[in-house]
Each structure stands twice: as structure tokens, then as C-alpha cells.
Amino acid sequence: MTEFVLVAGAWLGSWAWDEVVPELRAAGHGVHALTLSGLAERQGLPAGQQTHVQDIVDEIERLDLRDVVLVGHSYSGIPVGQAAERIGDRLRRVVFVDSNVPADGESFVSAWPEGRSMVEGSIAANGGFWAPLTAADYAGHGLTDEQIDRITAGATPHPGATLTEPSVLRRPLGELPATYLKCVLDGPEPMEAVAELLKSEHWELAELGTGHWPMFSEPQELARILLRSAAAS
């Protein structure tokens, strides 16, 4: 039995996976959706990027999970990628869902130069937090009005330090068994850093014809891709 550990991106908590979890459990697997420190029901807890890495590692070790498929969406690809190498032989595969990927010594904002000033400006204007997106920002991502309302209602400000602190990698990310899922409405091609990693024999590319939040727009198809990725390991 595979153990899926699901980590949503910025502003979101474990609730973002509510429609994906039953699909994976119905296939006979363990599923653990995780809320990172400072978000959703864990608001108020101080958090930097390494806090989020440790959140993931601690949950896997606390539950003594083995045969882990570790899934990171959007921002959370950065802490998930670091956690994946730290859990050693507990890892079966890591799946990056339209996500950023960590680079040693680089932060979320340093790897996104065109968005850096916007993110840092929001953090400065909002007491150290990246303010959630507005409903208009979700247009063009294959979401219904009801789905957008659900996301915006549940989103919480994202701890700024998690976006500005650097990643720490102990070995090349390309050595990990990985699937990168590109959601093509968010751009047809993977970012340059991901394209380079996809040259590794350990990495594979999957595509989904929806936007950046597939756990809302296409939860059943996302679950099928996760199951296929686990089977490919």
C-alpha cells in the first residue's frame, strides 16, 4: 500500500485536497493531507521555509510512513523537494504538481525574478505575509465560480519568511524518482529549471489540460495521475 502525503501550495491547507483524498483511498492507499505551519488551522505558528520542510519530515516520521509518494503543489514543491531527500528510503516517489522546485541556496522569490518585487511588496504591506489572491486572479484556470469562491474563502495569508529563505539540498534533485505534472492552462511548457531536471532518467513529465489548481478543477483526473505515478516507481 502506497502512502500519499499531499501538501498544497501558498495560502492553502489540507482542506484543498478534500476531493482528491477519497479517490486515492478508494484505490486502497493511505492518504495524509498536511497543513503547513502558519496556514489554515495552523495560523499563528511562526514559519520559515525550513519550518515547512520539517513539518513534512516530522509528519512522515511521526506516522512511521513507508512507501511514500510525496506530493507538492505550487509553492510547496520547494519544501517537498527538500523533504523528499531527507526521508531517505521511506520515499517511493515525489510528484511536483505545477510547482516550483528547490535549488540549493535559492528561495521562492529568487527563482521567480519577474514576480519578486510583487511578492516582496505584498509581504512588506501585509505584516510579513503574502496576501491571498483575489477571485479575478483565478480566471482562465478552468475553475467554476463556485470553485473560485471556495478557494478564496478558505485561503489564508502566507508566511513571508517561507518565500524568502533559501533552500538547502544535500544532493542533486535530479537523483530523486520524480514526476512533474504540468497544468497546461498555466503555460504549456515547464519552467527552465524543471526542463533541465526532466533530462534526468529518474524524472518523468505528465500533463493535465487544466489550470494551476487541479485539486479543485480536475480532482479525479489529478488522482488518476498520482496513482499512475506511484505505479511507475
C-alpha positions, 0 to 999 in steps of 0.5 A: 500500500502506497502512502500519499502525503499531499501538501498544497501550495501558498495560502492553502491547507489540507482542506484543498485536497478534500476531493482528491483524498477519497479517490486515492483511498478508494484505490486502497492507499493511505492518504495524509493531507498536511497543513503547513505551519502558519496556514489554515488551522495552523495560523499563528505558528511562526514559519520559515521555509525550513519550518515547512520542510520539517513539518513534512519530515516530522509528519512522515516520521511521526506516522512511521510512513513507508512507501511514500509518494510525496506530493507538492503543489505550487509553492510547496514543491520547494519544501517537498523537494527538500523533504523528499531527500531527507526521508531517505528510503521511506520515499517511493516517489515525489510528484511536483504538481505545477510547482516550483522546485528547490535549488540549493541556496535559492528561495521562492522569490529568487527563482521567480525574478519577474514576480519578486518585487510583487511578492516582496511588496505584498509581504512588506504591506501585509505584516510579513505575509503574502496576501491571498489572491483575489477571485479575478486572479483565478480566471482562465484556470478552468475553475467554476465560480463556485470553485473560485469562491471556495478557494478564496474563502478558505485561503489564508495569508502566507508566511513571508519568511517561507518565500524568502529563505533559501533552500538547502539540498544535500544532493542533486534533485535530479537523483530523486524518482520524480514526476512533474505534472504540468497544468497546461492552462498555466503555460504549456511548457515547464519552467527552465529549471524543471526542463533541465531536471526532466533530462534526468532518467529518474524524472518523468513529465505528465500533463493535465489540460487544466489550470494551476489548481487541479485539486479543485478543477480536475480532482479525479483526473489529478488522482488518476495521475498520482496513482499512475505515478506511484505505479511507475516507481 
